[in-house]
Amino acid sequence: MTMHRLEVRTNDDGMAVILLEMQSAADVLSPTAAAKRLPMANSDALAWMRCSGLVHEIEGRRFVIWGDVLDFIRDPTGGGMRFLDPPVRP
């Protein structure tokens, strides 16, 4: 499923600028970019994703598969309720 985020801003000249961001469960993001999509402070989101095993690493590069985050939140037996709890700091 692809989601769209539409935002209208005004540039320095007073002209309207339309920003369209496509979001998909197949997105592979940096942990920071994924954290920005979650409804919590970035530092809390990063800690939650790390503690939940959602941050992967290949050859020293960390990444998050956005669909894994959505699945984890939706799955009531896989820790969806942990999303509501304060993250444990490593």
Phi and psi restraints in degrees (range 20) as a CNS / XPLOR table:
assign (resid 1 and name C) (resid 2 and name N)
       (resid 2 and name CA) (resid 2 and name C) 1.0 -105.9 20.0 2
assign (resid 2 and name N) (resid 2 and name CA)
       (resid 2 and name C) (resid 3 and name N) 1.0 133.4 20.0 2
assign (resid 2 and name C) (resid 3 and name N)
       (resid 3 and name CA) (resid 3 and name C) 1.0 -111.8 20.0 2
assign (resid 3 and name N) (resid 3 and name CA)
       (resid 3 and name C) (resid 4 and name N) 1.0 153.6 20.0 2
assign (resid 3 and name C) (resid 4 and name N)
       (resid 4 and name CA) (resid 4 and name C) 1.0 -119.3 20.0 2
assign (resid 4 and name N) (resid 4 and name CA)
       (resid 4 and name C) (resid 5 and name N) 1.0 141.1 20.0 2
assign (resid 4 and name C) (resid 5 and name N)
       (resid 5 and name CA) (resid 5 and name C) 1.0 -120.9 20.0 2
assign (resid 5 and name N) (resid 5 and name CA)
       (resid 5 and name C) (resid 6 and name N) 1.0 120.7 20.0 2
assign (resid 5 and name C) (resid 6 and name N)
       (resid 6 and name CA) (resid 6 and name C) 1.0 -112.1 20.0 2
assign (resid 6 and name N) (resid 6 and name CA)
       (resid 6 and name C) (resid 7 and name N) 1.0 132.0 20.0 2
assign (resid 6 and name C) (resid 7 and name N)
       (resid 7 and name CA) (resid 7 and name C) 1.0 -137.3 20.0 2
assign (resid 7 and name N) (resid 7 and name CA)
       (resid 7 and name C) (resid 8 and name N) 1.0 135.2 20.0 2
assign (resid 7 and name C) (resid 8 and name N)
       (resid 8 and name CA) (resid 8 and name C) 1.0 -112.0 20.0 2
assign (resid 8 and name N) (resid 8 and name CA)
       (resid 8 and name C) (resid 9 and name N) 1.0 125.5 20.0 2
assign (resid 8 and name C) (resid 9 and name N)
       (resid 9 and name CA) (resid 9 and name C) 1.0 -124.6 20.0 2
assign (resid 9 and name N) (resid 9 and name CA)
       (resid 9 and name C) (resid 10 and name N) 1.0 168.0 20.0 2
assign (resid 9 and name C) (resid 10 and name N)
       (resid 10 and name CA) (resid 10 and name C) 1.0 -114.1 20.0 2
assign (resid 10 and name N) (resid 10 and name CA)
       (resid 10 and name C) (resid 11 and name N) 1.0 129.8 20.0 2
assign (resid 10 and name C) (resid 11 and name N)
       (resid 11 and name CA) (resid 11 and name C) 1.0 -82.8 20.0 2
assign (resid 11 and name N) (resid 11 and name CA)
       (resid 11 and name C) (resid 12 and name N) 1.0 -176.8 20.0 2
assign (resid 11 and name C) (resid 12 and name N)
       (resid 12 and name CA) (resid 12 and name C) 1.0 -61.7 20.0 2
assign (resid 12 and name N) (resid 12 and name CA)
       (resid 12 and name C) (resid 13 and name N) 1.0 -24.8 20.0 2
assign (resid 12 and name C) (resid 13 and name N)
       (resid 13 and name CA) (resid 13 and name C) 1.0 -89.3 20.0 2
assign (resid 13 and name N) (resid 13 and name CA)
       (resid 13 and name C) (resid 14 and name N) 1.0 3.0 20.0 2
assign (resid 13 and name C) (resid 14 and name N)
       (resid 14 and name CA) (resid 14 and name C) 1.0 83.3 20.0 2
assign (resid 14 and name N) (resid 14 and name CA)
       (resid 14 and name C) (resid 15 and name N) 1.0 6.6 20.0 2
assign (resid 14 and name C) (resid 15 and name N)
       (resid 15 and name CA) (resid 15 and name C) 1.0 -84.2 20.0 2
assign (resid 15 and name N) (resid 15 and name CA)
       (resid 15 and name C) (resid 16 and name N) 1.0 142.7 20.0 2
assign (resid 15 and name C) (resid 16 and name N)
       (resid 16 and name CA) (resid 16 and name C) 1.0 -75.3 20.0 2
assign (resid 16 and name N) (resid 16 and name CA)
       (resid 16 and name C) (resid 17 and name N) 1.0 135.5 20.0 2
assign (resid 16 and name C) (resid 17 and name N)
       (resid 17 and name CA) (resid 17 and name C) 1.0 -122.1 20.0 2
assign (resid 17 and name N) (resid 17 and name CA)
       (resid 17 and name C) (resid 18 and name N) 1.0 128.4 20.0 2
assign (resid 17 and name C) (resid 18 and name N)
       (resid 18 and name CA) (resid 18 and name C) 1.0 -103.5 20.0 2
assign (resid 18 and name N) (resid 18 and name CA)
       (resid 18 and name C) (resid 19 and name N) 1.0 124.8 20.0 2
assign (resid 18 and name C) (resid 19 and name N)
       (resid 19 and name CA) (resid 19 and name C) 1.0 -109.9 20.0 2
assign (resid 19 and name N) (resid 19 and name CA)
       (resid 19 and name C) (resid 20 and name N) 1.0 127.4 20.0 2
assign (resid 19 and name C) (resid 20 and name N)
       (resid 20 and name CA) (resid 20 and name C) 1.0 -121.2 20.0 2
assign (resid 20 and name N) (resid 20 and name CA)
       (resid 20 and name C) (resid 21 and name N) 1.0 122.4 20.0 2
assign (resid 20 and name C) (resid 21 and name N)
       (resid 21 and name CA) (resid 21 and name C) 1.0 -116.4 20.0 2
assign (resid 21 and name N) (resid 21 and name CA)
       (resid 21 and name C) (resid 22 and name N) 1.0 124.6 20.0 2
assign (resid 21 and name C) (resid 22 and name N)
       (resid 22 and name CA) (resid 22 and name C) 1.0 -89.2 20.0 2
assign (resid 22 and name N) (resid 22 and name CA)
       (resid 22 and name C) (resid 23 and name N) 1.0 131.1 20.0 2
assign (resid 22 and name C) (resid 23 and name N)
       (resid 23 and name CA) (resid 23 and name C) 1.0 -125.6 20.0 2
assign (resid 23 and name N) (resid 23 and name CA)
       (resid 23 and name C) (resid 24 and name N) 1.0 133.8 20.0 2
assign (resid 23 and name C) (resid 24 and name N)
       (resid 24 and name CA) (resid 24 and name C) 1.0 -136.5 20.0 2
assign (resid 24 and name N) (resid 24 and name CA)
       (resid 24 and name C) (resid 25 and name N) 1.0 151.8 20.0 2
assign (resid 24 and name C) (resid 25 and name N)
       (resid 25 and name CA) (resid 25 and name C) 1.0 -62.4 20.0 2
assign (resid 25 and name N) (resid 25 and name CA)
       (resid 25 and name C) (resid 26 and name N) 1.0 -21.3 20.0 2
assign (resid 25 and name C) (resid 26 and name N)
       (resid 26 and name CA) (resid 26 and name C) 1.0 -83.5 20.0 2
assign (resid 26 and name N) (resid 26 and name CA)
       (resid 26 and name C) (resid 27 and name N) 1.0 -1.9 20.0 2
assign (resid 26 and name C) (resid 27 and name N)
       (resid 27 and name CA) (resid 27 and name C) 1.0 -62.8 20.0 2
assign (resid 27 and name N) (resid 27 and name CA)
       (resid 27 and name C) (resid 28 and name N) 1.0 134.7 20.0 2
assign (resid 27 and name C) (resid 28 and name N)
       (resid 28 and name CA) (resid 28 and name C) 1.0 -107.8 20.0 2
assign (resid 28 and name N) (resid 28 and name CA)
       (resid 28 and name C) (resid 29 and name N) 1.0 116.7 20.0 2
assign (resid 28 and name C) (resid 29 and name N)
       (resid 29 and name CA) (resid 29 and name C) 1.0 -122.3 20.0 2
assign (resid 29 and name N) (resid 29 and name CA)
       (resid 29 and name C) (resid 30 and name N) 1.0 159.4 20.0 2
assign (resid 29 and name C) (resid 30 and name N)
       (resid 30 and name CA) (resid 30 and name C) 1.0 -69.6 20.0 2
assign (resid 30 and name N) (resid 30 and name CA)
       (resid 30 and name C) (resid 31 and name N) 1.0 155.0 20.0 2
assign (resid 30 and name C) (resid 31 and name N)
       (resid 31 and name CA) (resid 31 and name C) 1.0 -56.4 20.0 2
assign (resid 31 and name N) (resid 31 and name CA)
       (resid 31 and name C) (resid 32 and name N) 1.0 -36.2 20.0 2
assign (resid 31 and name C) (resid 32 and name N)
       (resid 32 and name CA) (resid 32 and name C) 1.0 -65.6 20.0 2
assign (resid 32 and name N) (resid 32 and name CA)
       (resid 32 and name C) (resid 33 and name N) 1.0 -43.1 20.0 2
assign (resid 32 and name C) (resid 33 and name N)
       (resid 33 and name CA) (resid 33 and name C) 1.0 -64.9 20.0 2
assign (resid 33 and name N) (resid 33 and name CA)
       (resid 33 and name C) (resid 34 and name N) 1.0 -39.4 20.0 2
assign (resid 33 and name C) (resid 34 and name N)
       (resid 34 and name CA) (resid 34 and name C) 1.0 -65.8 20.0 2
assign (resid 34 and name N) (resid 34 and name CA)
       (resid 34 and name C) (resid 35 and name N) 1.0 -39.9 20.0 2
assign (resid 34 and name C) (resid 35 and name N)
       (resid 35 and name CA) (resid 35 and name C) 1.0 -61.2 20.0 2
assign (resid 35 and name N) (resid 35 and name CA)
       (resid 35 and name C) (resid 36 and name N) 1.0 -35.3 20.0 2
assign (resid 35 and name C) (resid 36 and name N)
       (resid 36 and name CA) (resid 36 and name C) 1.0 -66.2 20.0 2
assign (resid 36 and name N) (resid 36 and name CA)
       (resid 36 and name C) (resid 37 and name N) 1.0 -20.7 20.0 2
assign (resid 36 and name C) (resid 37 and name N)
       (resid 37 and name CA) (resid 37 and name C) 1.0 -84.5 20.0 2
assign (resid 37 and name N) (resid 37 and name CA)
       (resid 37 and name C) (resid 38 and name N) 1.0 -12.1 20.0 2
assign (resid 37 and name C) (resid 38 and name N)
       (resid 38 and name CA) (resid 38 and name C) 1.0 -93.2 20.0 2
assign (resid 38 and name N) (resid 38 and name CA)
       (resid 38 and name C) (resid 39 and name N) 1.0 148.8 20.0 2
assign (resid 38 and name C) (resid 39 and name N)
       (resid 39 and name CA) (resid 39 and name C) 1.0 -84.7 20.0 2
assign (resid 39 and name N) (resid 39 and name CA)
       (resid 39 and name C) (resid 40 and name N) 1.0 57.9 20.0 2
assign (resid 39 and name C) (resid 40 and name N)
       (resid 40 and name CA) (resid 40 and name C) 1.0 -157.4 20.0 2
assign (resid 40 and name N) (resid 40 and name CA)
       (resid 40 and name C) (resid 41 and name N) 1.0 171.1 20.0 2
assign (resid 40 and name C) (resid 41 and name N)
       (resid 41 and name CA) (resid 41 and name C) 1.0 -58.3 20.0 2
assign (resid 41 and name N) (resid 41 and name CA)
       (resid 41 and name C) (resid 42 and name N) 1.0 142.7 20.0 2
assign (resid 41 and name C) (resid 42 and name N)
       (resid 42 and name CA) (resid 42 and name C) 1.0 -55.3 20.0 2
assign (resid 42 and name N) (resid 42 and name CA)
       (resid 42 and name C) (resid 43 and name N) 1.0 -42.3 20.0 2
assign (resid 42 and name C) (resid 43 and name N)
       (resid 43 and name CA) (resid 43 and name C) 1.0 -64.0 20.0 2
assign (resid 43 and name N) (resid 43 and name CA)
       (resid 43 and name C) (resid 44 and name N) 1.0 -38.8 20.0 2
assign (resid 43 and name C) (resid 44 and name N)
       (resid 44 and name CA) (resid 44 and name C) 1.0 -67.8 20.0 2
assign (resid 44 and name N) (resid 44 and name CA)
       (resid 44 and name C) (resid 45 and name N) 1.0 -41.0 20.0 2
assign (resid 44 and name C) (resid 45 and name N)
       (resid 45 and name CA) (resid 45 and name C) 1.0 -64.6 20.0 2
assign (resid 45 and name N) (resid 45 and name CA)
       (resid 45 and name C) (resid 46 and name N) 1.0 -42.1 20.0 2
assign (resid 45 and name C) (resid 46 and name N)
       (resid 46 and name CA) (resid 46 and name C) 1.0 -62.5 20.0 2
assign (resid 46 and name N) (resid 46 and name CA)
       (resid 46 and name C) (resid 47 and name N) 1.0 -44.7 20.0 2
assign (resid 46 and name C) (resid 47 and name N)
       (resid 47 and name CA) (resid 47 and name C) 1.0 -63.6 20.0 2
assign (resid 47 and name N) (resid 47 and name CA)
       (resid 47 and name C) (resid 48 and name N) 1.0 -42.2 20.0 2
assign (resid 47 and name C) (resid 48 and name N)
       (resid 48 and name CA) (resid 48 and name C) 1.0 -63.1 20.0 2
assign (resid 48 and name N) (resid 48 and name CA)
       (resid 48 and name C) (resid 49 and name N) 1.0 -44.4 20.0 2
assign (resid 48 and name C) (resid 49 and name N)
       (resid 49 and name CA) (resid 49 and name C) 1.0 -64.4 20.0 2
assign (resid 49 and name N) (resid 49 and name CA)
       (resid 49 and name C) (resid 50 and name N) 1.0 -40.8 20.0 2
assign (resid 49 and name C) (resid 50 and name N)
       (resid 50 and name CA) (resid 50 and name C) 1.0 -63.9 20.0 2
assign (resid 50 and name N) (resid 50 and name CA)
       (resid 50 and name C) (resid 51 and name N) 1.0 -47.9 20.0 2
assign (resid 50 and name C) (resid 51 and name N)
       (resid 51 and name CA) (resid 51 and name C) 1.0 -65.7 20.0 2
assign (resid 51 and name N) (resid 51 and name CA)
       (resid 51 and name C) (resid 52 and name N) 1.0 -26.5 20.0 2
assign (resid 51 and name C) (resid 52 and name N)
       (resid 52 and name CA) (resid 52 and name C) 1.0 -89.3 20.0 2
assign (resid 52 and name N) (resid 52 and name CA)
       (resid 52 and name C) (resid 53 and name N) 1.0 -0.1 20.0 2
assign (resid 52 and name C) (resid 53 and name N)
       (resid 53 and name CA) (resid 53 and name C) 1.0 74.5 20.0 2
assign (resid 53 and name N) (resid 53 and name CA)
       (resid 53 and name C) (resid 54 and name N) 1.0 24.9 20.0 2
assign (resid 53 and name C) (resid 54 and name N)
       (resid 54 and name CA) (resid 54 and name C) 1.0 -93.5 20.0 2
assign (resid 54 and name N) (resid 54 and name CA)
       (resid 54 and name C) (resid 55 and name N) 1.0 -9.3 20.0 2
assign (resid 54 and name C) (resid 55 and name N)
       (resid 55 and name CA) (resid 55 and name C) 1.0 -96.8 20.0 2
assign (resid 55 and name N) (resid 55 and name CA)
       (resid 55 and name C) (resid 56 and name N) 1.0 120.8 20.0 2
assign (resid 55 and name C) (resid 56 and name N)
       (resid 56 and name CA) (resid 56 and name C) 1.0 -106.4 20.0 2
assign (resid 56 and name N) (resid 56 and name CA)
       (resid 56 and name C) (resid 57 and name N) 1.0 164.8 20.0 2
assign (resid 56 and name C) (resid 57 and name N)
       (resid 57 and name CA) (resid 57 and name C) 1.0 -143.2 20.0 2
assign (resid 57 and name N) (resid 57 and name CA)
       (resid 57 and name C) (resid 58 and name N) 1.0 133.3 20.0 2
assign (resid 57 and name C) (resid 58 and name N)
       (resid 58 and name CA) (resid 58 and name C) 1.0 -131.4 20.0 2
assign (resid 58 and name N) (resid 58 and name CA)
       (resid 58 and name C) (resid 59 and name N) 1.0 123.6 20.0 2
assign (resid 58 and name C) (resid 59 and name N)
       (resid 59 and name CA) (resid 59 and name C) 1.0 48.1 20.0 2
assign (resid 59 and name N) (resid 59 and name CA)
       (resid 59 and name C) (resid 60 and name N) 1.0 45.7 20.0 2
assign (resid 59 and name C) (resid 60 and name N)
       (resid 60 and name CA) (resid 60 and name C) 1.0 80.0 20.0 2
assign (resid 60 and name N) (resid 60 and name CA)
       (resid 60 and name C) (resid 61 and name N) 1.0 0.7 20.0 2
assign (resid 60 and name C) (resid 61 and name N)
       (resid 61 and name CA) (resid 61 and name C) 1.0 -107.0 20.0 2
assign (resid 61 and name N) (resid 61 and name CA)
       (resid 61 and name C) (resid 62 and name N) 1.0 124.2 20.0 2
assign (resid 61 and name C) (resid 62 and name N)
       (resid 62 and name CA) (resid 62 and name C) 1.0 -91.1 20.0 2
assign (resid 62 and name N) (resid 62 and name CA)
       (resid 62 and name C) (resid 63 and name N) 1.0 145.7 20.0 2
assign (resid 62 and name C) (resid 63 and name N)
       (resid 63 and name CA) (resid 63 and name C) 1.0 -154.9 20.0 2
assign (resid 63 and name N) (resid 63 and name CA)
       (resid 63 and name C) (resid 64 and name N) 1.0 163.6 20.0 2
assign (resid 63 and name C) (resid 64 and name N)
       (resid 64 and name CA) (resid 64 and name C) 1.0 -129.5 20.0 2
assign (resid 64 and name N) (resid 64 and name CA)
       (resid 64 and name C) (resid 65 and name N) 1.0 135.3 20.0 2
assign (resid 64 and name C) (resid 65 and name N)
       (resid 65 and name CA) (resid 65 and name C) 1.0 -94.1 20.0 2
assign (resid 65 and name N) (resid 65 and name CA)
       (resid 65 and name C) (resid 66 and name N) 1.0 114.9 20.0 2
assign (resid 65 and name C) (resid 66 and name N)
       (resid 66 and name CA) (resid 66 and name C) 1.0 -57.5 20.0 2
assign (resid 66 and name N) (resid 66 and name CA)
       (resid 66 and name C) (resid 67 and name N) 1.0 -36.3 20.0 2
assign (resid 66 and name C) (resid 67 and name N)
       (resid 67 and name CA) (resid 67 and name C) 1.0 -61.5 20.0 2
assign (resid 67 and name N) (resid 67 and name CA)
       (resid 67 and name C) (resid 68 and name N) 1.0 -33.8 20.0 2
assign (resid 67 and name C) (resid 68 and name N)
       (resid 68 and name CA) (resid 68 and name C) 1.0 -64.2 20.0 2
assign (resid 68 and name N) (resid 68 and name CA)
       (resid 68 and name C) (resid 69 and name N) 1.0 -39.9 20.0 2
assign (resid 68 and name C) (resid 69 and name N)
       (resid 69 and name CA) (resid 69 and name C) 1.0 -63.9 20.0 2
assign (resid 69 and name N) (resid 69 and name CA)
       (resid 69 and name C) (resid 70 and name N) 1.0 -47.5 20.0 2
assign (resid 69 and name C) (resid 70 and name N)
       (resid 70 and name CA) (resid 70 and name C) 1.0 -62.3 20.0 2
assign (resid 70 and name N) (resid 70 and name CA)
       (resid 70 and name C) (resid 71 and name N) 1.0 -43.4 20.0 2
assign (resid 70 and name C) (resid 71 and name N)
       (resid 71 and name CA) (resid 71 and name C) 1.0 -62.1 20.0 2
assign (resid 71 and name N) (resid 71 and name CA)
       (resid 71 and name C) (resid 72 and name N) 1.0 -41.3 20.0 2
assign (resid 71 and name C) (resid 72 and name N)
       (resid 72 and name CA) (resid 72 and name C) 1.0 -64.5 20.0 2
assign (resid 72 and name N) (resid 72 and name CA)
       (resid 72 and name C) (resid 73 and name N) 1.0 -41.0 20.0 2
assign (resid 72 and name C) (resid 73 and name N)
       (resid 73 and name CA) (resid 73 and name C) 1.0 -66.6 20.0 2
assign (resid 73 and name N) (resid 73 and name CA)
       (resid 73 and name C) (resid 74 and name N) 1.0 -41.1 20.0 2
assign (resid 73 and name C) (resid 74 and name N)
       (resid 74 and name CA) (resid 74 and name C) 1.0 -73.8 20.0 2
assign (resid 74 and name N) (resid 74 and name CA)
       (resid 74 and name C) (resid 75 and name N) 1.0 -28.2 20.0 2
assign (resid 74 and name C) (resid 75 and name N)
       (resid 75 and name CA) (resid 75 and name C) 1.0 -79.2 20.0 2
assign (resid 75 and name N) (resid 75 and name CA)
       (resid 75 and name C) (resid 76 and name N) 1.0 109.2 20.0 2
assign (resid 75 and name C) (resid 76 and name N)
       (resid 76 and name CA) (resid 76 and name C) 1.0 -67.1 20.0 2
assign (resid 76 and name N) (resid 76 and name CA)
       (resid 76 and name C) (resid 77 and name N) 1.0 -22.8 20.0 2
assign (resid 76 and name C) (resid 77 and name N)
       (resid 77 and name CA) (resid 77 and name C) 1.0 -94.8 20.0 2
assign (resid 77 and name N) (resid 77 and name CA)
       (resid 77 and name C) (resid 78 and name N) 1.0 -13.6 20.0 2
assign (resid 77 and name C) (resid 78 and name N)
       (resid 78 and name CA) (resid 78 and name C) 1.0 -97.7 20.0 2
assign (resid 78 and name N) (resid 78 and name CA)
       (resid 78 and name C) (resid 79 and name N) 1.0 7.9 20.0 2
assign (resid 78 and name C) (resid 79 and name N)
       (resid 79 and name CA) (resid 79 and name C) 1.0 115.4 20.0 2
assign (resid 79 and name N) (resid 79 and name CA)
       (resid 79 and name C) (resid 80 and name N) 1.0 12.9 20.0 2
assign (resid 79 and name C) (resid 80 and name N)
       (resid 80 and name CA) (resid 80 and name C) 1.0 -53.0 20.0 2
assign (resid 80 and name N) (resid 80 and name CA)
       (resid 80 and name C) (resid 81 and name N) 1.0 -36.9 20.0 2
assign (resid 80 and name C) (resid 81 and name N)
       (resid 81 and name CA) (resid 81 and name C) 1.0 -71.0 20.0 2
assign (resid 81 and name N) (resid 81 and name CA)
       (resid 81 and name C) (resid 82 and name N) 1.0 -26.5 20.0 2
assign (resid 81 and name C) (resid 82 and name N)
       (resid 82 and name CA) (resid 82 and name C) 1.0 -63.1 20.0 2
assign (resid 82 and name N) (resid 82 and name CA)
       (resid 82 and name C) (resid 83 and name N) 1.0 -22.6 20.0 2
assign (resid 82 and name C) (resid 83 and name N)
       (resid 83 and name CA) (resid 83 and name C) 1.0 -61.6 20.0 2
assign (resid 83 and name N) (resid 83 and name CA)
       (resid 83 and name C) (resid 84 and name N) 1.0 -29.9 20.0 2
assign (resid 83 and name C) (resid 84 and name N)
       (resid 84 and name CA) (resid 84 and name C) 1.0 -82.5 20.0 2
assign (resid 84 and name N) (resid 84 and name CA)
       (resid 84 and name C) (resid 85 and name N) 1.0 -18.8 20.0 2
assign (resid 84 and name C) (resid 85 and name N)
       (resid 85 and name CA) (resid 85 and name C) 1.0 -84.2 20.0 2
assign (resid 85 and name N) (resid 85 and name CA)
       (resid 85 and name C) (resid 86 and name N) 1.0 154.4 20.0 2
assign (resid 85 and name C) (resid 86 and name N)
       (resid 86 and name CA) (resid 86 and name C) 1.0 -62.2 20.0 2
assign (resid 86 and name N) (resid 86 and name CA)
       (resid 86 and name C) (resid 87 and name N) 1.0 138.5 20.0 2
assign (resid 86 and name C) (resid 87 and name N)
       (resid 87 and name CA) (resid 87 and name C) 1.0 -66.8 20.0 2
assign (resid 87 and name N) (resid 87 and name CA)
       (resid 87 and name C) (resid 88 and name N) 1.0 149.7 20.0 2
assign (resid 87 and name C) (resid 88 and name N)
       (resid 88 and name CA) (resid 88 and name C) 1.0 -86.6 20.0 2
assign (resid 88 and name N) (resid 88 and name CA)
       (resid 88 and name C) (resid 89 and name N) 1.0 127.1 20.0 2
assign (resid 88 and name C) (resid 89 and name N)
       (resid 89 and name CA) (resid 89 and name C) 1.0 -80.2 20.0 2
assign (resid 89 and name N) (resid 89 and name CA)
       (resid 89 and name C) (resid 90 and name N) 1.0 128.4 20.0 2
